[in-house]
């Protein structure tokens, strides 16, 4: 079976007489059968062969799952060796714990407090670290 080449084209609208770029690609036979005045506007493209129809057992993979499979996992490097960054993280977590407590977000507060205690075992500050 020969592959069918699809061409981008434009045609002359019979009502207005203006040239209109087609929104699709078609074979030369289809273009000639449908339009009286037309011209090609680009190189042909060959569509990818299809699998042959509907398959109810075909596995559908979401974009998220496909990117997880194809991309290597990120290697997180602890950048808290720098004293300035360490202090900024500590201050942020302490303030976030206070923010969550004042607004009644106790689950978020507990999570931030645990992270603060794990990251900074001594001198955590507001959460009793």
Phi, psi and omega in degrees: 000125181281144178283140181268129179270135179250133186247141167282144184208172171226156183223162179266121180292125183291336182279309184268337182079009180265154175281134182234129177282130181290147180271004181219171175250147183215165177283163182298322179297317180293321179295313182295325181288330187266325186241141179280317181239120182206164174207151180282145182240002181191182180284152180287156174236149180250119181292151179291144179293143180273165183284348176113008176130193184283134176231110183290344182260006179293135181274125179263125181248128180287164180298321180296316180292320180295319179291327177293322180287316189277332182263142178291151180293150179289140176258106181275125179255129180292116181259019182274013176288332179286130184296323182293315179296321179299316179294321179296318179294318180298314180296317180299312182297320179298315180292326179292322176299314179296317179301313181294322180296320181291332182261003176078019178268076190286328178294315178294322179297314180297320178296316179293323179294320177295318178297320179296318179292322180289321183284321182236083186298331178239139177077032179293327175103243194296334184264013176081025184294000000 
